[in-house]
Amino acid sequence: MLPRFKYLRPKSFEEALELLDKYGEQAKLLAGGTDLIVKMKDDVVKPKYVIDLSRLEELKFISKEDGVIKIGALTTLREIETSPIIRENVHVLSDAVEKMASWQIRNLGTIGGNLCNASPAADTAPPLLVLEAELKLTSSEGERTVPIDQFFTGPGETILKNNELLTEIQIPIMSNHAGTAFLKLGRRFAHTLSIVSVATLVVVEDDVFKDVRIALGSVAPTPVRAKKTEDRFRGLSATKDVVEKNCVWVVEDVSPISDVRASAEYRKEMSIVLTKRALIEALDEVR
Ligand SMILES: Cc1cc2nc3c(=O)[nH]c(=O)nc-3n(C[C@H](O)[C@H](O)[C@H](O)COP(=O)(O)OP(=O)(O)OC[C@H]3O[C@@H](n4cnc5c(N)ncnc54)[C@H](O)[C@@H]3O)c2cc1C
């Protein structure tokens, strides 16, 4: 059963900001509700006020302007999955989204909710980390834009202030020479929370790795970039042998825990295996 709360539904974005100013400390924002309502039913969160954003049409959009893709925070996972703009320019994001939950959940769940829920297993986070997306956060005091790698601070925690909301995700479009991949291991192949997830992005010039980006989910308190492993690749020959040899180092970038879904040891092993496969897939795409 749901605990008692006061339901507020702002008619405009400005009204939402006013309500956040007034009730922010005791309120929770509701987008699709696929995380929040579950937590409320399980008594994990007990907000006094629930501010329903779901009618704010101005936060539902996908656009491409001046080399940047902009996604409104209330855009549903299903809209991202089926967007030609996303598929043609940053398919690593739609590849991740199509492996999330069931289509019923993807019809309701939003990209903003997935990020702000800040689960280490949030599937949109690894692709957005390798794409070096930026997040626009808005309050009545103004706007700020932060790189996504500064957004998550711990399981369920972000840098969002009580009176602030995520409004937009901005993704710089990479050159055509970048290859990307997303792989996820769940208790089933897909449509379930990940045990390990990996997104990769590679840029190759003159048969050498010019840029390698690796991000993992479910293997640390927050989704993480594997910076130490990435550094090892830059300047090396872009071959499958080099990938095979260097992926073992990814265990230095992760700090998994054991839980009901998998042991820490298994997650470490699978981080190596999935990183290897995702890098080879991204390399194949470049070629
Ligand atoms: C059966 C099931 C399967 C699932 N499978 C997956 C899966 O495979 N992968 C995965 O990553 N997730 C999965 N999820 C989790 C969930 O569906 C996603 O995280 C979804 O994207 C959450 O979006 P939402 O709009 O429903 O968020 P909500 O539940 O509405 O909100 C989540 C949190 O974010 C806050 N919030 C929402 N929007 C904003 C905003 N714009 N600004 C500030 N704060 C905001 C809310 O206050 C709340 O704390 C699953 C959930 C269920 C129930």
PDBQT file of the ligand as one rigid body, heavy atoms in Angstrom, charges set to zero:
ROOT
HETATM    1  C1  LIG A 301       9.759  -3.993 -13.806  1.00  0.00    +0.000 C 
HETATM    2  C2  LIG A 301      10.807  -2.920 -13.913  1.00  0.00    +0.000 A 
HETATM    3  C3  LIG A 301      11.917  -3.145 -14.731  1.00  0.00    +0.000 A 
HETATM    4  C4  LIG A 301      12.914  -2.164 -14.828  1.00  0.00    +0.000 A 
HETATM    5  N1  LIG A 301      13.981  -2.410 -15.645  1.00  0.00    +0.000 NA
HETATM    6  C5  LIG A 301      14.958  -1.483 -15.744  1.00  0.00    +0.000 A 
HETATM    7  C6  LIG A 301      16.104  -1.737 -16.570  1.00  0.00    +0.000 A 
HETATM    8  O1  LIG A 301      16.228  -2.753 -17.248  1.00  0.00    +0.000 OA
HETATM    9  N2  LIG A 301      17.075  -0.780 -16.587  1.00  0.00    +0.000 N 
HETATM   10  C7  LIG A 301      16.989   0.371 -15.862  1.00  0.00    +0.000 A 
HETATM   11  O2  LIG A 301      17.915   1.191 -15.927  1.00  0.00    +0.000 OA
HETATM   12  N3  LIG A 301      15.909   0.645 -15.115  1.00  0.00    +0.000 NA
HETATM   13  C8  LIG A 301      14.887  -0.244 -15.034  1.00  0.00    +0.000 A 
HETATM   14  N4  LIG A 301      13.793   0.018 -14.238  1.00  0.00    +0.000 N 
HETATM   15  C9  LIG A 301      13.712   1.270 -13.486  1.00  0.00    +0.000 C 
HETATM   16  C10 LIG A 301      12.859   2.411 -14.115  1.00  0.00    +0.000 C 
HETATM   17  O3  LIG A 301      11.875   1.923 -14.980  1.00  0.00    +0.000 OA
HETATM   18  C11 LIG A 301      13.747   3.410 -14.879  1.00  0.00    +0.000 C 
HETATM   19  O4  LIG A 301      14.762   3.888 -14.044  1.00  0.00    +0.000 OA
HETATM   20  C12 LIG A 301      12.910   4.600 -15.431  1.00  0.00    +0.000 C 
HETATM   21  O5  LIG A 301      13.632   5.251 -16.435  1.00  0.00    +0.000 OA
HETATM   22  C13 LIG A 301      12.534   5.611 -14.351  1.00  0.00    +0.000 C 
HETATM   23  O6  LIG A 301      11.873   6.703 -14.947  1.00  0.00    +0.000 OA
HETATM   24  P1  LIG A 301      10.516   7.299 -14.357  1.00  0.00    +0.000 P 
HETATM   25  O7  LIG A 301      10.127   8.418 -15.246  1.00  0.00    +0.000 OA
HETATM   26  O8  LIG A 301       9.506   6.226 -14.151  1.00  0.00    +0.000 OA
HETATM   27  O9  LIG A 301      11.049   7.833 -12.949  1.00  0.00    +0.000 OA
HETATM   28  P2  LIG A 301      10.218   8.173 -11.619  1.00  0.00    +0.000 P 
HETATM   29  O10 LIG A 301       9.918   6.916 -10.887  1.00  0.00    +0.000 OA
HETATM   30  O11 LIG A 301       9.078   9.092 -11.901  1.00  0.00    +0.000 OA
HETATM   31  O12 LIG A 301      11.351   8.998 -10.832  1.00  0.00    +0.000 OA
HETATM   32  C14 LIG A 301      12.539   8.373 -10.390  1.00  0.00    +0.000 C 
HETATM   33  C15 LIG A 301      13.298   9.344  -9.462  1.00  0.00    +0.000 C 
HETATM   34  O13 LIG A 301      13.786  10.448 -10.196  1.00  0.00    +0.000 OA
HETATM   35  C16 LIG A 301      13.217  11.696  -9.720  1.00  0.00    +0.000 C 
HETATM   36  N5  LIG A 301      12.950  12.485 -10.924  1.00  0.00    +0.000 N 
HETATM   37  C17 LIG A 301      12.243  12.097 -12.010  1.00  0.00    +0.000 A 
HETATM   38  N6  LIG A 301      12.310  13.029 -12.969  1.00  0.00    +0.000 NA
HETATM   39  C18 LIG A 301      13.077  14.034 -12.477  1.00  0.00    +0.000 A 
HETATM   40  C19 LIG A 301      13.530  15.289 -13.006  1.00  0.00    +0.000 A 
HETATM   41  N7  LIG A 301      13.246  15.694 -14.254  1.00  0.00    +0.000 N 
HETATM   42  N8  LIG A 301      14.318  16.080 -12.226  1.00  0.00    +0.000 NA
HETATM   43  C20 LIG A 301      14.656  15.683 -10.969  1.00  0.00    +0.000 A 
HETATM   44  N9  LIG A 301      14.261  14.517 -10.415  1.00  0.00    +0.000 NA
HETATM   45  C21 LIG A 301      13.477  13.703 -11.165  1.00  0.00    +0.000 A 
HETATM   46  C22 LIG A 301      11.983  11.302  -8.933  1.00  0.00    +0.000 C 
HETATM   47  O14 LIG A 301      11.693  12.234  -7.920  1.00  0.00    +0.000 OA
HETATM   48  C23 LIG A 301      12.406   9.951  -8.371  1.00  0.00    +0.000 C 
HETATM   49  O15 LIG A 301      13.195  10.132  -7.219  1.00  0.00    +0.000 OA
HETATM   50  C24 LIG A 301      12.780  -0.938 -14.116  1.00  0.00    +0.000 A 
HETATM   51  C25 LIG A 301      11.641  -0.723 -13.307  1.00  0.00    +0.000 A 
HETATM   52  C26 LIG A 301      10.670  -1.692 -13.205  1.00  0.00    +0.000 A 
HETATM   53  C27 LIG A 301       9.465  -1.429 -12.338  1.00  0.00    +0.000 C 
ENDROOT
TORSDOF 0
